[in-house]
Amino acid sequence: MESDKEYEAVIVLGKTTDTLDSQGEIVETAQFEHITENDVVECLKSFIGKQLQEPPIYSALKLNGKRYSDLTRSGVEVLPQKRSIEIYDIAASKIDLKQGLIKIKVSCSKGTYIRSLARDIGIKLGTVAFLIELRRTKSGSFSIDDSVNADNLQTAKDKLDDKLGKVNFLIEPIDSLDSLGSIIVKDEAVKGILNGMYFNREDVVNIEEIDPKNQKKGQKTVKIISKGKKLLAIADIEIEKWYINYYNVFNS
């Protein structure tokens, strides 16, 4: 949930809906014939970087414990608070201005609403827009390129049953957490950690790079591993005060 994301999306120009996607009712139309391909390219470039984004009123975000979407459907006017996001990269993979369609690829921070991005792109182009297709292609280290269908799974199961070795889409737990920094501990500290005990700085062999995006309130979310690269735990650690808060301990 904390990781960066990548998406493929299709935006329709000239119309928008109350939900900002195809599930909603059309609430506004506008001309888009004035828009050129160069306008689209330059518009998309302008969204790269840190910014404040207004989330949709139909979303799972909460106000006083209730979802925006539930409040909106009950007739309550929701005024969404803008949130800080970052677009790392965005580009059009297809532009069809006769149909008013733009297919985009987006790399962004967590919390980015592509529906809101579609709306904002439309406004910046001098029209309105909404999202008709959305596919998440990457979340953290997990990519759609590594995914398999049911037939592939059955083939893989047969291979494993026949002891023909590891299949390429099986991911070791430690590899699935490569977006986190690592604290490598001495062998003598392993048993205590696997029982949820704290460890001292003296028990640390090395602290590997910690991504700033995984830091919060002075804490750093890390994976704790042995010298033999065994995953022991996931924890928040305050490096300066050396305070440890375990999320998970993998003592099996």
C-alpha positions as CSV (number, residue, x, y, z in Angstrom):
1,M,0.0,0.0,0.0
2,E,2.9,2.3,0.7
3,S,4.6,1.6,-2.6
4,D,4.8,3.6,-5.8
5,K,2.4,2.6,-8.6
6,E,2.3,2.4,-12.4
7,Y,-0.8,2.5,-14.5
8,E,-2.1,2.4,-18.0
9,A,-5.3,4.4,-18.5
10,V,-7.6,5.7,-21.2
11,I,-9.2,9.1,-21.0
12,V,-12.2,10.4,-22.9
13,L,-12.3,14.1,-23.8
14,G,-15.4,16.2,-24.1
15,K,-17.5,14.6,-21.3
16,T,-17.2,14.1,-17.6
17,T,-19.2,12.1,-15.0
18,D,-20.0,12.6,-11.4
19,T,-17.7,9.7,-10.4
20,L,-15.0,10.7,-13.0
21,D,-15.2,7.2,-14.5
22,S,-17.6,5.2,-16.7
23,Q,-19.6,4.0,-13.8
24,G,-21.1,7.5,-13.2
25,E,-23.7,9.7,-14.9
26,I,-22.6,12.3,-17.5
27,V,-22.8,15.7,-15.8
28,E,-21.0,18.0,-18.3
29,T,-20.0,18.1,-22.0
30,A,-17.6,20.4,-23.8
31,Q,-15.9,20.9,-27.1
32,F,-12.4,19.4,-27.7
33,E,-11.9,20.0,-31.4
34,H,-9.4,22.8,-30.6
35,I,-6.9,20.4,-29.0
36,T,-3.8,19.2,-30.9
37,E,-1.5,16.3,-30.3
38,N,1.2,18.7,-29.3
39,D,-1.3,20.2,-26.8
40,V,-1.7,16.8,-25.2
41,V,2.0,16.0,-25.1
42,E,2.8,19.4,-23.4
43,C,-0.1,19.1,-21.1
44,L,1.0,15.7,-19.8
45,K,4.5,16.9,-19.3
46,S,3.2,19.7,-17.0
47,F,1.9,17.1,-14.5
48,I,5.3,15.6,-13.8
49,G,6.4,16.5,-10.2
50,K,5.0,17.1,-6.8
51,Q,1.6,18.7,-6.5
52,L,-1.7,18.9,-4.6
53,Q,-4.5,16.8,-6.0
54,E,-8.2,16.9,-5.1
55,P,-9.5,13.4,-4.7
56,P,-12.9,12.3,-6.2
57,I,-16.0,12.8,-4.1
58,Y,-16.8,9.2,-4.9
59,S,-13.9,7.5,-3.2
60,A,-13.1,5.4,-0.1
61,L,-11.4,8.3,1.7
62,K,-13.2,9.1,5.0
63,L,-14.6,12.2,6.6
64,N,-15.5,11.8,10.3
65,G,-15.3,8.0,9.9
66,K,-17.6,7.9,6.8
67,R,-16.5,7.3,3.2
68,Y,-16.7,10.2,0.8
69,S,-18.8,8.0,-1.5
70,D,-21.3,7.1,1.2
71,L,-21.7,10.7,2.2
72,T,-22.1,11.9,-1.4
73,R,-24.8,9.3,-2.1
74,S,-26.7,10.3,1.0
75,G,-26.9,13.8,-0.2
76,V,-24.1,15.4,1.9
77,E,-21.9,17.8,0.1
78,V,-18.3,16.7,0.3
79,L,-15.5,19.2,-0.1
80,P,-12.4,17.0,-0.5
81,Q,-9.1,18.1,1.0
82,K,-6.3,18.2,-1.5
83,R,-3.5,15.7,-0.9
84,S,0.2,15.8,-1.7
85,I,1.1,13.4,-4.5
86,E,3.9,13.1,-7.1
87,I,3.8,12.1,-10.7
88,Y,7.2,10.6,-11.6
89,D,6.5,10.1,-15.3
90,I,3.5,10.4,-17.6
91,A,3.2,10.1,-21.4
92,A,0.7,9.3,-24.1
93,S,1.0,5.9,-25.7
94,K,-1.9,6.7,-28.1
95,I,-3.7,9.9,-29.1
96,D,-6.9,9.7,-31.1
97,L,-8.4,13.2,-31.2
98,K,-11.1,12.2,-33.7
99,Q,-12.6,9.9,-31.0
100,G,-11.4,12.1,-28.2
101,L,-9.3,9.3,-26.6
102,I,-5.9,9.5,-24.9
103,K,-4.1,6.4,-23.7
104,I,-1.5,7.2,-21.1
105,K,1.1,5.5,-19.0
106,V,1.6,6.9,-15.5
107,S,4.3,6.3,-12.8
108,C,3.2,7.9,-9.5
109,S,3.3,7.9,-5.7
110,K,0.8,6.2,-3.5
111,G,-2.5,8.0,-3.0
112,T,-2.7,9.3,-6.6
113,Y,-6.1,9.1,-8.1
114,I,-6.0,8.5,-11.8
115,R,-9.6,9.6,-12.1
116,S,-8.7,13.0,-10.6
117,L,-5.7,13.1,-13.0
118,A,-8.0,12.5,-16.0
119,R,-10.3,15.3,-14.8
120,D,-7.4,17.7,-14.3
121,I,-5.9,16.8,-17.7
122,G,-9.2,17.7,-19.3
123,I,-9.4,21.0,-17.5
124,K,-5.9,21.9,-18.5
125,L,-6.7,21.1,-22.1
126,G,-9.7,23.5,-22.0
127,T,-12.4,20.9,-22.0
128,V,-13.7,18.1,-19.6
129,A,-12.7,14.5,-19.3
130,F,-13.2,11.2,-17.5
131,L,-11.5,7.8,-17.2
132,I,-12.9,4.8,-19.1
133,E,-10.1,2.3,-18.7
134,L,-7.6,1.7,-15.9
135,R,-5.0,-1.1,-15.4
136,R,-2.4,-1.1,-12.6
137,T,0.8,-2.5,-14.2
138,K,3.1,-2.2,-11.2
139,S,2.9,-1.8,-7.4
140,G,6.3,-1.5,-5.7
141,S,8.4,-4.4,-6.9
142,F,5.4,-6.4,-8.2
143,S,4.9,-6.0,-12.0
144,I,2.2,-7.2,-14.4
145,D,5.0,-8.6,-16.5
146,D,5.6,-11.2,-13.8
147,S,1.9,-12.3,-13.6
148,V,0.6,-15.5,-14.9
149,N,-2.8,-16.9,-15.9
150,A,-4.6,-20.0,-14.6
151,D,-3.0,-22.3,-17.3
152,N,0.5,-21.1,-16.4
153,L,-0.2,-21.8,-12.7
154,Q,-1.3,-25.4,-13.5
155,T,1.8,-26.0,-15.6
156,A,3.9,-24.6,-12.7
157,K,2.2,-26.8,-10.2
158,D,2.9,-29.8,-12.3
159,K,6.6,-28.8,-12.6
160,L,6.8,-28.4,-8.8
161,D,5.0,-31.7,-8.2
162,D,7.6,-33.3,-10.5
163,K,10.4,-31.6,-8.6
164,L,11.6,-29.8,-11.7
165,G,12.8,-26.8,-9.9
166,K,11.6,-23.3,-9.1
167,V,9.4,-21.4,-11.5
168,N,10.2,-17.8,-12.3
169,F,7.1,-16.1,-10.7
170,L,7.7,-17.5,-7.3
171,I,9.2,-14.7,-5.2
172,E,11.1,-15.1,-2.0
173,P,9.6,-13.1,0.8
174,I,12.8,-11.1,1.3
175,D,12.8,-10.1,-2.5
176,S,9.2,-9.0,-2.3
177,L,10.3,-6.3,0.2
178,D,13.1,-4.9,-1.8
179,S,11.6,-1.4,-1.5
180,L,12.5,-1.4,2.2
181,G,15.9,-0.8,3.7
182,S,17.6,-3.7,5.6
183,I,19.1,-4.2,9.0
184,I,21.4,-7.2,9.1
185,V,21.9,-8.7,12.5
186,K,24.5,-11.0,14.1
187,D,23.6,-14.7,14.4
188,E,23.4,-14.5,18.2
189,A,20.5,-12.0,17.9
190,V,18.4,-14.1,15.6
191,K,16.7,-16.3,18.2
192,G,15.6,-13.3,20.3
193,I,14.2,-11.5,17.3
194,L,12.2,-14.5,16.2
195,N,10.6,-14.4,19.7
196,G,9.8,-10.7,19.4
197,M,12.6,-9.4,21.6
198,Y,14.4,-6.1,21.0
199,F,18.0,-6.1,19.9
200,N,20.8,-3.6,20.5
201,R,22.9,-1.6,18.1
202,E,25.8,-3.9,19.0
203,D,23.8,-6.7,17.4
204,V,23.8,-5.0,14.0
205,V,26.2,-6.0,11.3
206,N,25.1,-3.5,8.7
207,I,22.3,-1.0,7.9
208,E,21.6,-0.9,4.2
209,E,20.0,2.0,2.3
210,I,16.6,3.1,3.5
211,D,14.2,4.7,0.9
212,P,13.0,8.1,2.2
213,K,9.5,7.3,0.9
214,N,9.2,4.6,3.5
215,Q,10.0,6.9,6.4
216,K,7.3,8.4,8.5
217,K,7.2,10.5,11.7
218,G,11.0,10.0,12.2
219,Q,10.7,6.2,11.9
220,K,12.1,4.0,9.1
221,T,10.3,0.9,8.0
222,V,12.9,-1.9,7.4
223,K,13.2,-5.6,7.0
224,I,15.4,-7.3,9.6
225,I,17.5,-10.1,8.2
226,S,20.2,-12.5,9.3
227,K,23.7,-12.6,7.8
228,G,22.4,-15.7,5.9
229,K,19.8,-13.5,4.2
230,K,16.9,-15.0,6.1
231,L,13.9,-12.7,6.6
232,L,13.3,-12.4,10.4
233,A,11.0,-9.4,10.8
234,I,9.5,-6.2,9.5
235,A,9.7,-3.2,11.8
236,D,9.6,0.5,12.3
237,I,12.9,1.7,13.8
238,E,14.0,5.1,15.0
239,I,17.7,5.0,14.2
240,E,18.7,7.9,16.5
241,K,16.8,6.7,19.6
242,W,17.0,3.1,18.6
243,Y,13.4,2.3,19.2
244,I,11.9,-0.8,17.6
245,N,8.3,-1.4,16.8
246,Y,7.7,-4.8,15.1
247,Y,5.0,-5.2,12.5
248,N,5.7,-8.9,11.8
249,V,8.0,-11.5,13.1
250,F,8.5,-14.6,10.9
251,N,9.3,-17.2,13.5
252,S,8.2,-20.2,11.5
